[in-house]
Amino acid sequence: MTDREANRFSARAARYAKVGANVGGVAARFAAQQLTGGRTSGRDASNAAMLAKALGGLKGPLMKVAQLMATIPDLLPPEYADELAKLQSDAPPMGAAFVKRRMQAELGPDWQSRFNSFDLKPSAAASLGQVHKAVAPDGGLLACKLQYPDMKSAVEADLSQLDILFAIHRRFEPVIDTTEAAKEIGARVREELDYTREAKNAALYGHMLAGQALVRTPRVRPELSTERLLTMDWLEGEKLLNFKGAPLEVRNHIASAMFTAWWLPFSRFGVIHGDPHLGNYSVFGDGAGINLLDYGCVRIFPPSFVGGVVDLYRGLQDNDQARIVHAYESWGFKGLKKEVIETLNIWARFIYGPLLEDRVRTVADGVEPGKYGRREAFTVHQALKNKGPVTVPREFVFLDRAAVGLGAVFLHLGAELNYHRMFEAALGDFSLEALTAHQGEALKAAKLA
């Protein structure tokens, strides 16, 4: 074993030990309490606070996954979701000397000569990497996303421990089987480590949103990119929350841009951005539109799944029970009883609610952004206790997350729009044949086919 391999093994072993101690302690306490007295809100709140404290001290990918889990309704008990949602991804940035070594590892010893300038101080630091501002030889501003070292080992260590939490949740809360959800989260987080794939995702969005003035996508600089370094054009913009006090017309315009960025690619190409986190986009031109900045978490769906989404929408719209059942069956639900379908429809009517009403409205009256979807998820959970269990297909994880995340954005903005007409416009003359053709063309253009 080389010194480098030994160091990586040591780092991986240390990560497993630290994660295992923190998560394992919480898991053991939770399991013991379930066996001796069952769930109580007081105990859950105490365990949730302890888990958040344990995860908050680890940073890195586990923090990212914990935050992701908190945004998916009913994946975890409400007390846990509330605590995990408070976590901030504030991993300490790499210092200048370390950045130089990392850049040399990615672009070679003469890496600095490939830029007119490169700011060694990061402009943003997140859970898997940090972003540096640079200037290209042609004078263009660049955003260089540089991955932290040994992230693959860290991700595997963290996901293995999250499997423990999911297993305990399934053991004592078997109403909704999270097995497929856990697989989906693991697959997407592993993909986020591959910046070569993210570069293709960015090209995919550039293709899908070409001609959409409301949304800007950055151009990738492949000659300055590797598997762990992604260099794209720098897009100037302001934080969305800076516009909470803007005139309603401006806020509505920004919300329309967000709707376009998420639902047009899904309805026409079967692709969705699975992470509508506030840090993944910015607003340009005093509210003229949005910059879509991050492409690590992108989900490409089979056309049949998108067809099911449209079938459920039309089924709810026309009260067509046969079409509703067909939609669920096309997604892989098996042997659904009438009572279970009625329970699933509670969630479906919540997600589709703004899309079904042909009127100007908020996405949800009187609901806080952080609570969007919680009440409905709780209602579904309680109903399934007597009528379930049910295994939710893995494709739902990021579709639900996008819908709930966007709903929270619309609530932050206080937007008042006719979501029904926007969705109908995004659907256009929907057909599986057209979507399949468009998806194939887009994936080929982005070299993802």
C-alpha positions as CSV (number, residue, x, y, z in Angstrom):
1,M,0.0,0.0,0.0
2,T,1.4,3.4,-1.0
3,D,1.6,6.3,1.4
4,R,-1.3,8.0,-0.4
5,E,-3.4,4.9,-0.3
6,A,-2.6,4.5,3.4
7,N,-3.6,8.1,4.1
8,R,-6.9,7.6,2.2
9,F,-7.6,4.3,4.1
10,S,-6.8,6.1,7.4
11,A,-9.1,9.0,6.5
12,R,-11.9,6.6,5.5
13,A,-11.5,4.5,8.7
14,A,-11.6,7.6,10.9
15,R,-14.7,8.9,9.1
16,Y,-16.5,5.5,9.6
17,A,-15.5,5.5,13.3
18,K,-16.7,9.1,13.9
19,V,-19.9,8.8,11.9
20,G,-20.7,5.4,13.4
21,A,-20.2,6.6,17.0
22,N,-22.5,9.6,16.5
23,V,-25.2,8.0,14.5
24,G,-25.0,4.7,16.3
25,G,-25.5,6.3,19.7
26,V,-28.7,8.0,18.6
27,A,-29.9,4.8,16.8
28,A,-29.3,2.6,19.9
29,R,-31.2,5.1,22.1
30,F,-34.1,5.3,19.7
31,A,-34.4,1.5,19.4
32,A,-34.2,1.0,23.1
33,Q,-36.9,3.5,23.7
34,Q,-39.2,1.9,21.1
35,L,-38.8,-1.5,22.7
36,T,-39.4,-0.2,26.2
37,G,-42.1,2.4,25.7
38,G,-42.8,3.3,22.1
39,R,-42.9,6.7,20.5
40,T,-43.8,9.8,22.4
41,S,-43.5,13.4,21.1
42,G,-41.2,14.2,24.0
43,R,-38.8,11.4,23.4
44,D,-38.9,12.0,19.6
45,A,-38.0,15.7,20.2
46,S,-35.1,14.7,22.5
47,N,-33.8,12.1,20.1
48,A,-34.1,14.5,17.2
49,A,-32.2,17.2,18.9
50,M,-29.5,14.7,19.8
51,L,-29.3,13.5,16.2
52,A,-29.1,17.0,14.8
53,K,-26.3,17.8,17.3
54,A,-24.4,14.7,16.2
55,L,-24.8,15.4,12.5
56,G,-24.0,19.1,13.0
57,G,-20.6,18.3,14.2
58,L,-19.7,16.2,11.2
59,K,-20.2,18.5,8.2
60,G,-19.6,17.0,4.8
61,P,-21.9,14.8,2.8
62,L,-23.9,13.5,5.8
63,M,-25.0,17.1,6.5
64,K,-26.1,17.4,2.9
65,V,-28.1,14.1,3.0
66,A,-29.6,15.0,6.4
67,Q,-30.9,18.3,5.0
68,L,-32.2,16.5,1.9
69,M,-34.1,14.0,4.1
70,A,-35.7,16.9,6.0
71,T,-37.2,18.3,2.9
72,I,-39.0,15.1,1.8
73,P,-42.4,14.9,3.6
74,D,-42.9,11.8,5.8
75,L,-39.5,10.3,5.1
76,L,-38.8,10.9,8.8
77,P,-41.0,11.7,11.8
78,P,-41.9,15.4,12.0
79,E,-39.7,16.0,15.1
80,Y,-36.6,14.8,13.2
81,A,-37.5,16.7,10.0
82,D,-37.8,19.9,12.0
83,E,-34.4,19.5,13.7
84,L,-32.6,18.4,10.6
85,A,-34.0,21.3,8.6
86,K,-32.2,23.7,10.9
87,L,-28.8,22.3,10.0
88,Q,-26.5,24.6,8.0
89,S,-23.9,23.3,5.6
90,D,-21.0,25.4,6.9
91,A,-18.0,23.2,6.2
92,P,-14.8,25.1,6.8
93,P,-13.3,26.2,3.5
94,M,-10.0,24.9,2.2
95,G,-7.1,27.3,2.8
96,A,-5.1,28.9,0.0
97,A,-2.2,26.5,0.2
98,F,-4.6,23.5,0.1
99,V,-6.5,25.0,-2.8
100,K,-3.3,25.3,-4.8
101,R,-2.5,21.6,-4.2
102,R,-6.0,20.6,-5.2
103,M,-5.9,22.7,-8.4
104,Q,-2.5,21.3,-9.3
105,A,-3.8,17.8,-8.8
106,E,-6.7,18.5,-11.2
107,L,-5.0,20.7,-13.9
108,G,-1.3,20.1,-13.5
109,P,1.6,22.1,-12.1
110,D,1.1,25.0,-14.5
111,W,-2.6,25.4,-13.6
112,Q,-2.3,29.1,-12.7
113,S,-1.1,30.0,-16.2
114,R,-4.5,28.8,-17.6
115,F,-6.3,31.7,-15.9
116,N,-5.8,35.4,-16.0
117,S,-6.5,35.4,-12.3
118,F,-7.9,33.0,-9.7
119,D,-9.2,34.0,-6.3
120,L,-7.8,31.5,-3.8
121,K,-10.5,32.6,-1.3
122,P,-13.8,30.8,-2.0
123,S,-16.9,32.7,-2.8
124,A,-19.0,29.9,-1.5
125,A,-18.3,26.7,0.6
126,A,-20.8,23.8,0.7
127,S,-20.9,20.2,1.8
128,L,-19.0,18.6,-1.1
129,G,-16.8,21.4,-2.4
130,Q,-16.3,25.1,-2.8
131,V,-16.6,27.7,-5.5
132,H,-13.8,30.1,-6.6
133,K,-14.1,33.1,-8.9
134,A,-11.6,33.3,-11.7
135,V,-11.0,35.1,-15.0
136,A,-10.4,33.2,-18.2
137,P,-7.7,34.1,-20.8
138,D,-10.5,35.5,-23.0
139,G,-11.5,37.8,-20.1
140,G,-14.7,35.9,-19.2
141,L,-15.6,35.5,-15.5
142,L,-15.6,31.9,-14.3
143,A,-17.0,29.9,-11.4
144,C,-14.6,27.1,-10.5
145,K,-16.3,24.4,-8.3
146,L,-13.5,22.4,-6.6
147,Q,-14.4,19.2,-4.7
148,Y,-13.0,18.6,-1.3
149,P,-10.5,15.6,-1.1
150,D,-11.6,12.1,-0.2
151,M,-15.3,12.9,-0.7
152,K,-16.0,9.4,-2.1
153,S,-14.8,7.8,1.1
154,A,-16.8,10.2,3.2
155,V,-20.0,9.7,1.2
156,E,-19.8,5.9,1.5
157,A,-19.1,6.1,5.2
158,D,-22.0,8.5,5.7
159,L,-24.5,6.6,3.5
160,S,-23.7,3.3,5.3
161,Q,-24.7,4.9,8.6
162,L,-27.8,6.5,7.2
163,D,-28.9,3.0,6.2
164,I,-29.0,2.2,9.9
165,L,-31.3,5.1,10.6
166,F,-33.6,4.1,7.7
167,A,-33.7,0.5,8.9
168,I,-34.7,1.5,12.4
169,H,-37.4,3.9,11.0
170,R,-38.8,1.0,8.9
171,R,-38.7,-1.4,11.9
172,F,-40.7,0.9,14.1
173,E,-42.7,2.9,11.6
174,P,-43.5,0.4,8.8
175,V,-46.4,2.4,7.3
176,I,-44.3,3.8,4.5
177,D,-41.4,1.6,3.4
178,T,-38.4,3.9,2.8
179,T,-36.2,1.2,1.2
180,E,-36.5,2.6,-2.3
181,A,-36.2,6.2,-1.1
182,A,-32.9,5.3,0.6
183,K,-31.6,3.7,-2.7
184,E,-32.6,6.9,-4.6
185,I,-30.9,9.2,-2.2
186,G,-27.7,7.2,-2.3
187,A,-27.6,7.1,-6.1
188,R,-28.1,10.8,-6.5
189,V,-25.5,11.8,-3.8
190,R,-23.0,9.5,-5.5
191,E,-23.7,11.1,-8.8
192,E,-23.0,14.5,-7.3
193,L,-19.4,13.5,-6.8
194,D,-18.9,13.2,-10.6
195,Y,-18.4,16.7,-11.9
196,T,-18.0,15.2,-15.4
197,R,-21.6,14.1,-15.2
198,E,-22.7,17.5,-13.7
199,A,-21.1,19.2,-16.7
200,K,-23.3,17.1,-19.0
201,N,-26.3,17.9,-16.8
202,A,-25.5,21.6,-17.3
203,A,-25.3,21.1,-21.1
204,L,-28.6,19.2,-20.9
205,Y,-30.3,22.2,-19.2
206,G,-28.8,24.6,-21.7
207,H,-30.4,22.5,-24.5
208,M,-33.8,22.2,-22.8
209,L,-34.1,25.8,-21.8
210,A,-32.6,27.3,-25.0
211,G,-34.7,30.4,-26.0
212,Q,-36.3,30.7,-22.5
213,A,-35.4,34.3,-21.5
214,L,-36.6,33.8,-17.9
215,V,-33.8,31.3,-17.1
216,R,-30.1,31.6,-17.7
217,T,-27.8,28.5,-17.7
218,P,-24.0,28.7,-17.6
219,R,-21.7,27.4,-20.3
220,V,-19.2,24.8,-19.2
221,R,-15.5,25.2,-19.9
222,P,-14.4,21.6,-20.5
223,E,-10.7,22.5,-21.0
224,L,-10.7,23.7,-17.3
225,S,-12.9,20.9,-15.9
226,T,-12.2,17.4,-14.6
227,E,-14.1,14.8,-12.6
228,R,-13.5,16.8,-9.4
229,L,-13.3,20.4,-10.9
230,L,-16.1,22.0,-12.8
231,T,-15.5,25.3,-14.4
232,M,-18.5,27.3,-15.8
233,D,-19.3,30.9,-16.8
234,W,-19.9,33.1,-13.8
235,L,-23.5,34.4,-13.7
236,E,-24.0,37.5,-11.7
237,G,-27.1,37.7,-9.6
238,E,-28.7,38.4,-6.3
239,K,-30.2,36.1,-3.6
240,L,-33.9,35.4,-4.1
241,L,-34.7,36.4,-0.5
242,N,-33.5,39.9,-1.3
243,F,-36.7,40.2,-3.3
244,K,-39.2,39.3,-0.6
245,G,-40.1,43.0,-0.3
246,A,-40.2,43.7,-4.0
247,P,-43.5,44.7,-5.8
248,L,-45.9,41.8,-6.4
249,E,-45.3,42.0,-10.2
250,V,-41.6,41.4,-9.7
251,R,-42.1,38.6,-7.3
252,N,-44.5,36.9,-9.6
253,H,-42.1,37.3,-12.5
254,I,-39.4,35.5,-10.5
255,A,-41.8,32.8,-9.4
256,S,-42.7,32.3,-13.1
257,A,-39.1,31.9,-13.9
258,M,-38.7,29.2,-11.2
259,F,-41.8,27.4,-12.5
260,T,-40.3,27.4,-16.0
261,A,-36.9,26.2,-14.9
262,W,-38.4,23.1,-13.1
263,W,-41.6,22.1,-14.9
264,L,-40.9,22.8,-18.5
265,P,-37.9,20.3,-18.6
266,F,-39.9,17.7,-16.7
267,S,-43.1,17.9,-18.9
268,R,-41.3,18.1,-22.2
269,F,-38.1,16.1,-21.6
270,G,-38.7,14.0,-18.5
271,V,-35.9,15.7,-16.5
272,I,-36.1,17.5,-13.2
273,H,-33.7,19.4,-11.0
274,G,-34.0,17.6,-7.7
275,D,-32.7,20.4,-5.4
276,P,-34.5,23.7,-5.4
277,H,-32.3,24.9,-2.6
278,L,-32.1,28.7,-2.3
279,G,-28.3,28.6,-2.9
280,N,-28.7,26.8,-6.3
281,Y,-30.0,29.8,-8.2
282,S,-29.9,33.6,-8.1
283,V,-31.9,36.4,-9.6
284,F,-30.6,38.6,-12.4
285,G,-31.7,42.0,-13.9
286,D,-33.6,43.2,-10.8
287,G,-36.1,40.4,-11.1
288,A,-35.9,39.8,-14.9
289,G,-35.2,36.1,-14.4
290,I,-33.1,33.5,-12.6
291,N,-29.7,31.9,-13.0
292,L,-29.7,28.2,-12.5
293,L,-26.3,27.5,-11.0
294,D,-25.9,23.9,-9.7
295,Y,-26.6,20.7,-11.7
296,G,-25.4,18.0,-9.3
297,C,-28.8,16.7,-8.4
298,V,-30.6,16.0,-11.7
299,R,-33.1,13.2,-12.2
300,I,-33.9,11.7,-15.7
301,F,-37.2,9.8,-15.7
302,P,-38.5,7.1,-18.0
303,P,-41.2,8.6,-20.3
304,S,-43.7,6.2,-18.8
305,F,-43.3,7.8,-15.4
306,V,-43.9,11.3,-16.8
307,G,-47.0,9.9,-18.5
308,G,-48.2,8.7,-15.1
309,V,-47.8,12.2,-13.7
310,V,-49.9,13.6,-16.5
311,D,-52.5,10.8,-16.2
312,L,-52.9,11.5,-12.5
313,Y,-53.3,15.2,-13.1
314,R,-55.9,14.6,-15.8
315,G,-57.6,11.9,-13.6
316,L,-57.9,14.3,-10.7
317,Q,-59.1,17.1,-13.0
318,D,-61.9,14.9,-14.5
319,N,-62.5,12.7,-11.5
320,D,-61.6,9.8,-13.6
321,Q,-60.9,7.0,-11.1
322,A,-59.7,4.5,-13.8
323,R,-57.1,7.0,-15.0
324,I,-56.0,7.7,-11.4
325,V,-55.5,3.9,-10.8
326,H,-53.7,3.5,-14.1
327,A,-51.3,6.3,-13.1
328,Y,-50.4,4.6,-9.8
329,E,-50.0,1.2,-11.5
330,S,-47.8,2.7,-14.2
331,W,-45.4,3.8,-11.4
332,G,-45.1,0.3,-10.0
333,F,-47.6,0.3,-7.2
334,K,-49.1,-3.2,-7.0
335,G,-52.3,-4.6,-5.5
336,L,-53.5,-1.2,-4.3
337,K,-56.8,-1.4,-2.3
338,K,-59.4,1.3,-2.8
339,E,-58.7,2.7,0.7
340,V,-55.0,3.0,0.0
341,I,-55.7,4.8,-3.3
342,E,-58.0,7.2,-1.5
343,T,-55.2,7.9,1.0
344,L,-52.6,8.4,-1.7
345,N,-54.9,10.9,-3.4
346,I,-54.8,13.1,-0.3
347,W,-51.1,13.7,-1.1
348,A,-51.8,13.9,-4.9
349,R,-54.5,16.6,-4.4
350,F,-52.1,18.6,-2.3
351,I,-49.3,18.4,-4.9
352,Y,-51.6,19.1,-7.8
353,G,-53.9,21.5,-5.9
354,P,-52.5,24.8,-7.3
355,L,-52.4,23.2,-10.8
356,L,-56.0,22.1,-10.8
357,E,-57.6,25.5,-10.0
358,D,-58.0,27.9,-13.0
359,R,-57.5,31.1,-10.9
360,V,-54.9,33.4,-9.6
361,R,-53.9,32.2,-6.1
362,T,-51.0,31.6,-3.7
363,V,-49.5,28.1,-3.7
364,A,-50.9,27.6,-0.2
365,D,-52.7,30.2,2.0
366,G,-51.5,30.8,5.5
367,V,-48.6,28.2,5.4
368,E,-45.0,28.9,6.4
369,P,-42.4,27.9,3.8
370,G,-40.8,25.4,6.1
371,K,-44.1,23.7,6.9
372,Y,-45.3,23.3,3.3
373,G,-46.6,19.7,2.9
374,R,-46.1,18.7,6.5
375,R,-49.8,18.6,7.5
376,E,-50.8,16.6,4.4
377,A,-47.9,14.1,4.9
378,F,-49.0,13.6,8.5
379,T,-52.6,13.0,7.4
380,V,-51.5,10.4,4.9
381,H,-49.2,8.7,7.4
382,Q,-52.0,8.4,10.0
383,A,-54.4,7.1,7.4
384,L,-52.0,4.5,6.2
385,K,-51.5,3.1,9.7
386,N,-54.7,1.2,9.2
387,K,-54.7,0.8,5.4
388,G,-51.1,0.3,4.5
389,P,-48.2,-0.4,4.3
390,V,-47.1,1.0,1.0
391,T,-43.7,1.1,-0.7
392,V,-43.2,4.5,-2.5
393,P,-41.3,4.1,-5.8
394,R,-37.9,5.7,-5.7
395,E,-38.7,8.1,-8.6
396,F,-41.0,10.0,-6.2
397,V,-38.2,11.1,-3.9
398,F,-37.0,14.0,-6.0
399,L,-40.2,14.7,-7.8
400,D,-41.9,15.3,-4.4
401,R,-38.8,17.2,-3.2
402,A,-39.0,19.5,-6.2
403,A,-42.7,20.1,-5.8
404,V,-42.4,20.9,-2.1
405,G,-39.2,22.9,-2.5
406,L,-40.7,25.0,-5.2
407,G,-43.8,25.5,-3.1
408,A,-41.7,26.8,-0.3
409,V,-40.0,29.3,-2.8
410,F,-43.4,30.5,-4.0
411,L,-44.4,31.0,-0.3
412,H,-41.2,33.0,0.4
413,L,-42.0,35.3,-2.5
414,G,-45.7,35.5,-1.7
415,A,-46.4,34.9,-5.4
416,E,-49.9,35.0,-6.7
417,L,-50.2,33.2,-10.1
418,N,-52.4,31.1,-12.2
419,Y,-50.4,27.9,-11.7
420,H,-53.0,25.9,-13.7
421,R,-52.5,27.9,-16.9
422,M,-48.7,27.8,-16.4
423,F,-48.7,24.0,-16.1
424,E,-51.0,23.6,-19.1
425,A,-48.6,25.8,-21.1
426,A,-45.7,23.6,-20.0
427,L,-47.5,20.5,-21.0
428,G,-48.5,21.8,-24.4
429,D,-49.7,19.0,-26.7
430,F,-48.2,16.3,-24.4
431,S,-47.7,12.8,-25.8
432,L,-45.3,10.0,-24.8
433,E,-44.1,9.8,-28.3
434,A,-43.1,13.4,-28.4
435,L,-41.5,13.3,-24.9
436,T,-39.5,10.2,-25.8
437,A,-38.2,11.9,-29.0
438,H,-37.4,15.1,-27.2
439,Q,-35.7,13.3,-24.4
440,G,-33.5,11.2,-26.7
441,E,-32.5,14.3,-28.7
442,A,-31.6,16.2,-25.5
443,L,-29.6,13.4,-23.9
444,K,-27.7,12.9,-27.1
445,A,-26.9,16.6,-27.4
446,A,-25.6,16.6,-23.8
447,K,-23.7,13.3,-24.4
448,L,-25.7,11.6,-21.7
449,A,-27.3,9.0,-24.1
